[in-house]
Amino acid sequence: MARYAQEDVTAAEVARQKALYGPLTQSIRELVDAAIRTEVDDDTVRAAQAEIEAVTARLRARQLEGSYGVRFTPSGGSRAWGNAVVGTRNAVAPPLVIHHEESGRAWSDFDLGAAYEGPPGLVHGGVAALVLDQMLGEAAGAGGKPGMTGTLTLRYRRATPLGPLRAEAHIDRVEGIKTYAVGHLADAEGVTVEAEGVFILPRWARERLEESGFPSRFE
Ligand SMILES: CCCCC/C=C\C/C=C\C/C=C\C/C=C\CCCC(=O)SCCNC(=O)CCNC(=O)[C@H](O)C(C)(C)COP(=O)(O)OP(=O)(O)OC[C@H]1O[C@@H](n2cnc3c(N)ncnc32)[C@H](O)[C@@H]1OP(=O)(O)O
């Protein structure tokens, strides 16, 4: 079952896998975009479908039983390669490359294309929430106070266009096991969505944290 797991893996092996799976995942992202926007003839669509199904069968020849999980590495980092926002092996993830500061600040410049559309030409509101949930959660984690999203509140001030965007978040305050984070999504003209959330270290993690200590960020 997928879970938080400690894995015994060298930095070189992590780098090798990243170099292998990163480009595969990027190819699949391009496939998703191509499938949304293609205008080729029907026969070409059917032929492409057959080829894609063959490739899927090849990849399914050997698989993990469940999802990827989050794997802590000996260097003190963690791999969340199945994560829906940042996952190196998840083509659903844009992916965001998130920068962190130990003060509990996180930011990312990224691009959302046709796969993230809600209203025409605009980012789906749920996708904006997805991105901001991750950003605020990463800010909390970067500040050494990780947690599960308890409550996330968004204010959509202005529609967010598809294209180049920036997201930022920081810790507002910490009250014991509860970390309050705030952040926003912005386009070139300024803020489009504001977010605030409380991230709560769950009971099981409080107990484990007392024993070992968690790393504070994803690799
Ligand atoms: C997950 C952390 C584990 C450690 C991870 C370690 C390392 C990872 C490193 C860094 C992290 C980096 C990035 C994270 C990235 C992305 C973030 C994405 C996050 C998600 O995508 S995550 C999925 C959506 N998320 C859920 O699926 C949550 C489901 N839910 C629960 O897992 C529990 O429900 C929980 C944990 C919320 C509470 O459980 P609990 O047992 O600890 O609660 P308990 O009753 O003890 O309350 C204790 C105090 O929290 C208050 N409180 C309780 N619930 C609240 C709520 N909902 N809102 C506001 N306040 C609440 C109480 O009022 C009390 O406050 P007070 O003490 O003041 O009375």
The ligand as an SDF file (V2000), in Angstrom:
LIG
                    3D

 69 71  0  0  0  0  0  0  0  0999 V2000
    0.8680   15.1640    6.2450 C   0  0  0  0  0  0  0  0  0  0  0  0
    1.9180   15.5420    7.1340 C   0  0  0  0  0  0  0  0  0  0  0  0
    2.6720   14.3600    7.6200 C   0  0  0  0  0  0  0  0  0  0  0  0
    4.0710   14.6130    7.6850 C   0  0  0  0  0  0  0  0  0  0  0  0
    4.6100   14.8320    6.3430 C   0  0  0  0  0  0  0  0  0  0  0  0
    6.0300   14.9740    6.4610 C   0  0  0  0  0  0  0  0  0  0  0  0
    6.7700   15.5160    5.5670 C   0  0  0  0  0  0  0  0  0  0  0  0
    6.2760   16.1030    4.3190 C   0  0  0  0  0  0  0  0  0  0  0  0
    7.0740   17.3020    4.1070 C   0  0  0  0  0  0  0  0  0  0  0  0
    6.6020   18.4320    3.7060 C   0  0  0  0  0  0  0  0  0  0  0  0
    5.2270   18.6720    3.2740 C   0  0  0  0  0  0  0  0  0  0  0  0
    5.3760   19.3750    2.0350 C   0  0  0  0  0  0  0  0  0  0  0  0
    4.4400   19.5740    1.2220 C   0  0  0  0  0  0  0  0  0  0  0  0
    3.0420   19.2320    1.4050 C   0  0  0  0  0  0  0  0  0  0  0  0
    2.4860   19.3950    0.1360 C   0  0  0  0  0  0  0  0  0  0  0  0
    1.2690   19.5640   -0.1860 C   0  0  0  0  0  0  0  0  0  0  0  0
    0.1510   19.7070    0.6560 C   0  0  0  0  0  0  0  0  0  0  0  0
   -1.0000   19.0080    0.0670 C   0  0  0  0  0  0  0  0  0  0  0  0
   -1.7920   18.6680    1.2150 C   0  0  0  0  0  0  0  0  0  0  0  0
   -2.9550   17.8490    0.9140 C   0  0  0  0  0  0  0  0  0  0  0  0
   -3.4790   17.7690   -0.1390 O   0  0  0  0  0  0  0  0  0  0  0  0
   -3.5440   16.9890    2.2430 S   0  0  0  0  0  0  0  0  0  0  0  0
   -5.0200   16.2510    1.6280 C   0  0  0  0  0  0  0  0  0  0  0  0
   -6.2710   16.9740    2.0040 C   0  0  0  0  0  0  0  0  0  0  0  0
   -6.4500   16.9720    3.4150 N   0  0  0  0  0  0  0  0  0  0  0  0
   -6.9700   15.9250    4.0710 C   0  0  0  0  0  0  0  0  0  0  0  0
   -7.3050   14.9230    3.4950 O   0  0  0  0  0  0  0  0  0  0  0  0
   -7.0990   16.0710    5.5780 C   0  0  0  0  0  0  0  0  0  0  0  0
   -8.0670   15.0740    6.1350 C   0  0  0  0  0  0  0  0  0  0  0  0
   -8.2300   15.3310    7.5390 N   0  0  0  0  0  0  0  0  0  0  0  0
   -7.3430   14.8670    8.4610 C   0  0  0  0  0  0  0  0  0  0  0  0
   -6.4230   14.1360    8.1590 O   0  0  0  0  0  0  0  0  0  0  0  0
   -7.5600   15.2970    9.8740 C   0  0  0  0  0  0  0  0  0  0  0  0
   -8.8880   15.6420   10.0830 O   0  0  0  0  0  0  0  0  0  0  0  0
   -6.6420   16.4650   10.2980 C   0  0  0  0  0  0  0  0  0  0  0  0
   -5.1770   16.0400   10.1700 C   0  0  0  0  0  0  0  0  0  0  0  0
   -6.9120   17.7220    9.4450 C   0  0  0  0  0  0  0  0  0  0  0  0
   -6.9230   16.7880   11.7650 C   0  0  0  0  0  0  0  0  0  0  0  0
   -6.8510   15.5510   12.4640 O   0  0  0  0  0  0  0  0  0  0  0  0
   -6.3460   15.4360   13.9560 P   0  0  0  0  0  0  0  0  0  0  0  0
   -6.6720   14.0660   14.4480 O   0  0  0  0  0  0  0  0  0  0  0  0
   -4.9390   15.8870   14.0680 O   0  0  0  0  0  0  0  0  0  0  0  0
   -7.3410   16.5000   14.6130 O   0  0  0  0  0  0  0  0  0  0  0  0
   -7.6180   16.8510   16.0810 P   0  0  0  0  0  0  0  0  0  0  0  0
   -9.0450   16.5340   16.3460 O   0  0  0  0  0  0  0  0  0  0  0  0
   -6.5620   16.2620   17.0000 O   0  0  0  0  0  0  0  0  0  0  0  0
   -7.5080   18.4480   16.0700 O   0  0  0  0  0  0  0  0  0  0  0  0
   -6.2820   19.1200   16.1830 C   0  0  0  0  0  0  0  0  0  0  0  0
   -6.5610   20.6240   16.0430 C   0  0  0  0  0  0  0  0  0  0  0  0
   -6.8800   20.9090   14.6630 O   0  0  0  0  0  0  0  0  0  0  0  0
   -8.1940   21.5040   14.5420 C   0  0  0  0  0  0  0  0  0  0  0  0
   -8.7950   20.9630   13.3200 N   0  0  0  0  0  0  0  0  0  0  0  0
   -9.0690   19.6870   13.0570 C   0  0  0  0  0  0  0  0  0  0  0  0
   -9.5510   19.5420   11.8460 N   0  0  0  0  0  0  0  0  0  0  0  0
   -9.5650   20.7830   11.2970 C   0  0  0  0  0  0  0  0  0  0  0  0
   -9.9510   21.2660   10.0250 C   0  0  0  0  0  0  0  0  0  0  0  0
  -10.3910   20.4470    9.0750 N   0  0  0  0  0  0  0  0  0  0  0  0
   -9.8200   22.5680    9.7800 N   0  0  0  0  0  0  0  0  0  0  0  0
   -9.3730   23.3950   10.7290 C   0  0  0  0  0  0  0  0  0  0  0  0
   -8.9850   22.9800   11.9550 N   0  0  0  0  0  0  0  0  0  0  0  0
   -9.0990   21.6950   12.2360 C   0  0  0  0  0  0  0  0  0  0  0  0
   -8.9160   21.0940   15.7930 C   0  0  0  0  0  0  0  0  0  0  0  0
   -9.9150   22.0040   16.1090 O   0  0  0  0  0  0  0  0  0  0  0  0
   -7.8060   21.0810   16.8160 C   0  0  0  0  0  0  0  0  0  0  0  0
   -7.5190   22.4190   17.1990 O   0  0  0  0  0  0  0  0  0  0  0  0
   -7.3370   22.8380   18.7460 P   0  0  0  0  0  0  0  0  0  0  0  0
   -6.1940   22.0060   19.2600 O   0  0  0  0  0  0  0  0  0  0  0  0
   -7.0470   24.2960   18.7150 O   0  0  0  0  0  0  0  0  0  0  0  0
   -8.6180   22.4770   19.3750 O   0  0  0  0  0  0  0  0  0  0  0  0
  1  2  1  0
  2  3  1  0
  3  4  1  0
  4  5  1  0
  5  6  1  0
  6  7  2  0
  7  8  1  0
  8  9  1  0
  9 10  2  0
 10 11  1  0
 11 12  1  0
 12 13  2  0
 13 14  1  0
 14 15  1  0
 15 16  2  0
 16 17  1  0
 17 18  1  0
 18 19  1  0
 19 20  1  0
 20 21  2  0
 20 22  1  0
 22 23  1  0
 23 24  1  0
 24 25  1  0
 25 26  1  0
 26 27  2  0
 26 28  1  0
 28 29  1  0
 29 30  1  0
 30 31  1  0
 31 32  2  0
 31 33  1  0
 33 34  1  0
 33 35  1  0
 35 36  1  0
 35 37  1  0
 35 38  1  0
 38 39  1  0
 39 40  1  0
 40 41  2  0
 40 42  1  0
 40 43  1  0
 43 44  1  0
 44 45  2  0
 44 46  1  0
 44 47  1  0
 47 48  1  0
 48 49  1  0
 49 50  1  0
 49 64  1  0
 50 51  1  0
 51 52  1  0
 51 62  1  0
 52 53  1  0
 52 61  1  0
 53 54  2  0
 54 55  1  0
 55 56  1  0
 55 61  2  0
 56 57  1  0
 56 58  2  0
 58 59  1  0
 59 60  2  0
 60 61  1  0
 62 63  1  0
 62 64  1  0
 64 65  1  0
 65 66  1  0
 66 67  2  0
 66 68  1  0
 66 69  1  0
M  END
$$$$
